[in-house]
């Protein structure tokens, strides 16, 4: 098996991380956006959801295009387009213009989801696939950690404009790297998965996508509002709130690798995913009960919930690709990621409305029920 597969894995992970830094970097910039644009909590929820909203309409088309044209061009074109949109967003001064450009950035950058996932899938066999895609899935928390560490001081010095420029530059750099380095796996590299069935007509895909969407709502409820809650409600400094957010990302990245390897060893993706969903529900319920408790109690519980919220994604991603087969992997991953994007786009505004109508504790408590509902759907996916 070619050693070049590790280069493919590195390029795919880097490309996904640059897009993830946009997705999670906007929440890190939330306090600055709130001040500079004079946003209400509900308007801020719309800004936080904009990247996900943009990706909803393009994830499936990008996946279909990846199956037809290959990964290199799709990944490079999408990330380059996201970079341009972020450069434009940096020059806006109105709520509507900002949201519009973030929607465009999300729509363009969504290409990396199916393209990088399909690239890694083609270069790794089943005994390594969970581990490899687990590493690739660390792109989300690693991108988020990088954003949490770098964006607060950059925004403090140059405002959100400077932060958006940095995110745009990262997307452009990985677009160029992907255009230069990615190549399609040959029939002899890794295992060629069969073209089993059109994922859009496969009931298993719908159950897995819907269940994953419910679980990701809990994940986004934590990640989108962690910095804002710790800083704005609990009085933690912006730097320390970002540090907690970064710690969530790093712990989540480690869990994704460990969980991927675990799934390879047990030869299953669904059973470990169900266990993690239940653990997330429990951790988030504890956090909800501790929202007004001393920080020494709340922060560790919230940190565990944030890390667990990111542990399961690689398993759902791998299960989706393996159920579909390589010939349909791009479409299947695009379909699954569309479901996650719909959920991710809906979660911040709905969560913000729940907070305004009740309290942070009630909102987090209701979010804790979602992984259990998601597990109920995923449990019905035949192994």
N, C-alpha and C positions, 0 to 999 in steps of 0.2 A: 504494500500500500504506500502510495507516494507521500514523502515528507512534506510536499507542498501543501498538503491539507492543513497544516498548522499555520501556514501563511494565509490561506483562505479564511481560517478561523479568526486570525488576528485582524484581517481587513474587515470581515463581516462584523466583528465585535466593535471595532473602532467606528465604523459607519453607523451602527445602531446606537452607540454611545453618544455620538454627536447629536443625533436626533433626540435621544432621550434627555440630553442636557437641555434642549429647548423645552421639551415637555415638562420637565421637573425644574428647570431654571426659572420659568415664569412664576411658580409659587414662591421660590426663594426671593424673587424681586417684589413679591406682593406688598410688603410695607411701603416700598418706594413708589410702586405704581399707585397705591391708594393715596399717597400724599401728593404726588406730582399731577395726577389726573383728577383728584378730588372725587374718588369713586365711593359709592355706597357698598355695603357688603354684598348685596345682590349683584351689582354691576361688576364688582371684583370677581364674583363667582363666574360670571359670563366670560371675563378675560381669562380666568384660569381654565375654562373649558374650551377656549377658542381653538387651540391646536388640535384637540381631540375632535371637535366638530368638523374641522377641515378634513381630517383624515377619513371620516366616515364615508364620504362619497367617492374616495379614490382608492381605498385599500384593496377592494376586490378587483377593480380594473387594473391596478398595478400588478396584482397577483396573476391575473390572466395574461398580462403582457409579459411577465417574467417567464411563464411557461412557454410562451411563443418565441420570445426574442433572447432569452437568457438573462443572467443576473447583472452583468457588468454595466451595460448601457442603462438599464432601469435604475440601478442604484445611483450611478453617477448623475444622471439627468435629474432625478428627484432631489437629491441633496443640493445640487447646484441651484435648483429652483427655490428651495427653502432658504438658501443663503441670500439670494436676491430679495426675497420677501422680507426677511429679517432686517436687511440693510434699509429697506424702505420703511419698515415699522419703526426703526430707530429715529426717523425724522418726523414721525407723526406727533401731533399734539392734541388730538381729539380721541375720545373714547371709541367712536364708531370707526375711525381710521385705524386705530390700534387693533381693535378686534378683527377688522377685515384683513389686515396684513398677517395677523397670527393665524387666521383661518387658512389663508393661502399657503403660509409656511407649513402648516400641518398637512394640507392636501398634497403638497409637493414632496415633503420629506417622508411621507408615509410609504414611499416606494421601497425604503430600506427594509421594512419589516419582512415582506415576502422574499425580496431579493437576497438579503443576507442569510435568512433562514434556509432558503432552498439551496444556496451555495454550500453552506455547511452540511446540510443533509446529504448532498451528492458526494461529498468527499469522505464521509465517515460511515463505517459499517455499524450494524445493530449493537455490537458489544461495546462500542464507544460513543454511540449516538447520544444517549442521555447525558453523558459527561460533557461531550463537545457542545451540545445545544445548551446545557447548563452554563458552560463558560460563556457562550454567546449571549445568553440571557442575562448575564451579569452586566451587560451593557446598560440596562436601565438603572440599576442602583449605582453603578460606577459613574455613569453620566450625571446622575443626580448628586452624588457625592462631590464630583468635580465642580458642579454648579454651586453647591452649597458652600464650598471652601473659597472659590474664586470670585463669585458674583457680589457678595456683600461688600467687600472692600472696594471693588471696582465701581459698584453703584454708589457707594458713599463718596467716592472721589469724583465720578463723572456722571452720576445719575443713571437712570434706566437706559438712556441712549448708549452709554458705554457698555453696559451689560449686554444689550442686544447686538452690538457690534461684535463682541467676543463670541457670542453664540453663532452669529452669521459666519465668522471666520472659521470656526470649528467645522461647520457643515461644508464649507468650501474646501477645506483641506482634505477631509475624508472623501469628498466627491472625486477629487483629483487622484487620491490614492487608490480608490476603487477602480477608476477608469484605467489606471496603469497596471494594477496588480491582479485583479480578479480574472479568472478564466473558468469556463465550464468544465465540470468533471467528465472525463472520458468514460466509456462503458466499463473499462477495466479498473477504474478508481472507485474504491468503496463498493457498496452493494447497490445495484440498480433495483429500486423498489418498483413493483408492478403498478400499472395504471388500473386501479381497482374499479372505481366508480366516480361519476361526477359528484363532487362534494356537495353541490347545491341540491342534489336529489337524495342525499344520504341522511336518514333520520338521526344517525349517530352524531353526525357533524352538528346538527341543529341542537341536540341535547348538550353536547360538549360546549358549544359556543354560548348557549344561553346560560348554562351553569357557570362557565367561566366569567361571563358578564356580570352575574350577581356577585361573585367573589371579588371581582375587580372594583366593584362599587365601594366595598369596604376598604380596599386598598387605597383608592383615590380619596376617600373621606379622611384618611389619615394623612397621606402625603400632601394633598393640596392645601390642607389647613394647619399642618403641624407648626410651621414657623409663625403663622399669623396667631394661632392660639397661644403658643408659648410666649411670644413677644407682646401681643396686644392684650391678652386676657390675664396671663399669669405673671406678667411683668419681667420676664427673662429678657436680657439684652438681645438685640438682633444677632450679634455675633454668637452668643451661646445658643440661641434658638437654632441658628444655621448649623452649629456644631452637632446638636442633637440630631438634626435632619441628616447630616452627613454620616453620623454613626449608624443611623437606620439603614442608609444605603450600603455602607460597607458590610454590616452584618448580613443584610439581605443578599449581597453578592456572594459572600461565603456560603450562605445557606443554599443558594441556587446551584453552586458547584457540588456541594455535598449531597444535595437531594438528587441531582442528576446522576451522580455515581451510584447512589443508593438504588435508584430505579434500574440502572444497568445490572446491578448485582442480583436484585430480586426478579428481574425480567418482567417488570410491570411498570406502568405509568399511572393508571387510574387509582389503584389502591393507596399508594403514597400520597397522591393528590387529595384524596378524601380525608386522610389523617391530618394533613396540613390545614385543610379548610376548617376542621373542627378545632384545631389548636388556635387558629386565628380568631375564631368566634369567641373562644374562652378568653384570650388575651385582650381583645377589644372590649369585652364585657367588663373585665376587671378595670381597664383604663377608664371606661365610662363611669364606673362607681367611684373612681378616685380623682375625678376632674377638679374637685375643690379641696382635695387632700394636700398635705405638704408636698412640696416638689420632690423631696427625697423619696417619697412613696410613688408619686405619679410618674415622674420621668422614667424610672426603670421599667415600669409596667408599659408605658407608652412606647418606649424604645423596643421592647420585646414584640409588642403588637405591630409596630412599623416594620421590623425585620421579618416577622412571619408573614406579613401582608405581601411580601415580595418573593417568598420562597417557592411558591407553587407554579409560577408562570411557565417555567421551563418544561415542566411535566405536561401541562396542557398544550404547549406549543409542539412538543415532541409527539404526543399522542395524536394530535391533529394531523401532522405530516405523515406519520406511520399508517394511520387509518386510510388516508387518501391515496398513498403511493406517490413515487417521485414524479410521475408524469402529470399528476394533478396537484402536486404539493404547493405550487405557487397560488393556485386558485383556492385551495383549502386554507392555507395560511392567511390569504387575503380575506377570506370569508370569516375566519375566526377572529382575526384582528379587527374586522369591521364591527363585530359584535362587541369586542372590548372597547373600541373607540366610541360606539354609541353609549355604552355604559359609562365610560370615562367622561364623555361630554355632558351627560345628564347629571352625574353625581355631584359636581361642585355647586351648581345653582340650587339643586334640590336640598343638598345638605345645608347650604347657607339659609334657605327658607326655613328649614327645620330649626336651626339655631335661633333665628329671629322669632319664630313662633313659640319656642319652648326654652331650651337651654342647651349648652354644649354637652352636658352629660346625657340628656335624653337623645340628642342626635347621634352621639357615639354609641349609645345603647341600642338604638334601632339599627344602626349600621352593623352591629355585631350579629344580628339575625341573618344578614344576607349570605355570609359564607355557608351557613347551615342549609339555607334554601338552595344555594348553588350546588352543594354536595348532594342534595336530594335528586337533582337532575342528572348530575354527572354519574351518580351511582347506577343510573339506568343505561349507561353506555356499555354495550356488550364488550367483554375483554377478548 
